[in-house]
Amino acid sequence: MLLNSLKGTFLKTGKKKPKIHPHLMIKTGNLTGRLLGFLFLLMWAVPLTGFTQAPVPEVTLSETKIFTGEQFTLSIEVESSGTHSMQIPSLPDFDGARVLSANPSRSTSISIVNGRTTRTTSYIFTLIATEKGSYSVPPINVEIDGEVQQTRPVSFEVVEKGNLSQNGPRNPDIFVQVELDENEPVTGQQIVASVVLYFKQGIEVTSFQPSFGWTTDGFWKEELENISQPRAESTILDGERYRKATLLRYALFPSRSGDLTLSEYGLNVGMRTQRNRNDPFGSFFGSGTNQRRVELTSDPMELTIRSLPEREPSVRLNAVGDINVERTVNKSRIEAGETFELQTTVSGEGNIPLLRRPEYTLPEQVETFTPRETSNIEREGLTIRGEKVFTQQLVTRTPGNISIPEERVAVFNPESRGYSYITLPAIDLEVIPSPTASADNRQPGTILQPVTGLAVWYSASERDIFNRTWFWVLITLPAVVVIAGWIRKRYIERLMTDTTFRRSEYAEQTAAERMEQARTKLQEDDDTKEIYNLIHKSLSGFVSDKLGLPEAGVSDEVLLKKVKEQSVNGQTLQSARYILDKCNTISYAPSGGRDDIEADIDKAEKLIKELKKAL
């Protein structure tokens, strides 16, 4: 329509249509097309720039399982990217709880992520649970910018305090237990074992570490990714209010069927009494009094491991999980007597570390050598994934065409409780005669002739001086001394001229001096923050000196990334992250006692020795 309108305006003028050069017409047409495209995009973009999604109110409860007579909070939150007018909401009456105050408290928080500002407004009501049962908070009317919106209902349950523990012993104030996501797995199936710490209100946990190695007889164990700062959440256990925190997680793979016992897990915990006992939502790490360390041990667990079901005729691999299998050869045309490789690649999520080498049916004229296997295992979240490669060296000495027959591989899926079968296609090989072998067959044999002559005997005393060991020692000793002196001189010159090399050579000595200063300040009851600052400088300085990084201005994340690039094992990398994080957070987190600080110094010294081997 825009083109027609312009054309009509031009004709109304009555002027003669001018001649336009063809090249000029093309350029004018391109310009017009671009202008129209820009106007089209502009017409669509203008309405979208002023469009903002209306904020939606949400209701959250501090607890969803509450004791009778226990207080809890109900929050109405509105999150938006702009400014909105919001009327103070009022709660309707509902069963199971009573509002203590009709006037809620109001809070506003602002966060900026990637340049986008988000404002969250919360209205918080305090309620008290009245009688046991299962209830629901009905939809609440919230007026935003003159428009009334409703929240979604939220369910909660009220129970009587202690009524679940009357017939049995009460749980201790703090204890640890191992929780499994599967109690009756099959052989090779992954189980996630979580080390969970339970503790009552009024107790604060300052530190934790495994007190001894966890033996898992009958299971293959892999440590999963763990968060550096565990978060505690409120829960009800056997009729009592507890806080619980998942500290560590492991992946367990049963290696045999039957009844297996998972041994106890030992944990050394630093704890103290919380100052403010009325705060049920305190942080996992906080301040307090009556600090002490306790040794906790979980109860052993009995598990029944089921055998894998019978499978159809197929190659035995013992694969359990979401796994794929491929089979290839490095060459399809070979000479007789030449080796070639048959490679099987197994990848995916599941029991990759436990997979066994597949046994294929091979032609009679093919000889096999000792196979080899390589693996690359990754731990992401709660899964173990990766790849395992089995390589067989094969050789055939008979020319002609041969074929490695087709095979089927069975993979057990724990979710569907059944097998899936993967078909590996047949592999055809062309074997050509070896030219060297035919040449060797035509070569006449060599006739050996006897050697005759006069034999001369020498006694040991008549040996030449050049055959004596001491002669060559005396000859070479001056040269060795000269070379050693030259190497020593070059070493000293490099120490004096190359700053990076000098830092690397003295990295361990510098770190040891800083750790000794930290121990001295600990004996003198000096500032705890200064002690942890020395620990941080010792560890970060050692890594920077060994890797030639700048002496200052390098963040911990960069240090850890550089350490990871040196193929440092996961446990050492995790220990380094833990110590650096603790040293950084000590400025606003409460400090531990003398035993905790001394234990951290020992950990840092041990970690530096481990890093020395890798760096």
Secondary structure, DSSP 8 states (H G I E B T S, - for coil): -HHHHHHHHHHHT--------HHHHHHHHHHHHHHHHHHHHHHHHHHHHT------EEEEES-SEEETT-EEEEEEEEEESS---B--------TTEEES-SS-EEEEEEEEETTEEEEEEEEEEEEEE-S-EEEEE---EEEETTEEEE---EEEEEE-TTTTSTTS----SEEEEEEES-SS-BTT--EEEEEEEEE-TTEEEEEEEESS----TTEEEEE----SS---EEEEETTEEEEEEEEEEEEEEE-S-EEEEE---EEEEEEEEES-TT-TT--SS--EEEEEEEEEE---EEEEEB------S-EEEEEEEEEEEEEEES-SEEETT-EEEEEEEEEEEE-GGG---------TTEEE---EEEEEEEEETTEEEEEEEEEEEEEE-S-EEEEE--EEEEEEETTTTEEEEEEE--EEEEEE--HHHHHHHHS----------------GGG--GGG-HHHHHHHHHHHHHHHHHHHHHHHHHHHHH-HHHHHHHTHHHHHHHHHHHHHHHHHTT--HHHHHHHHHHHHHHHHHHHHT--SSS--HHHHHHHHHHTT--HHHHHHHHHHHHHHHHTTTS----HHHHHHHHHHHHHHHHHHHHH-
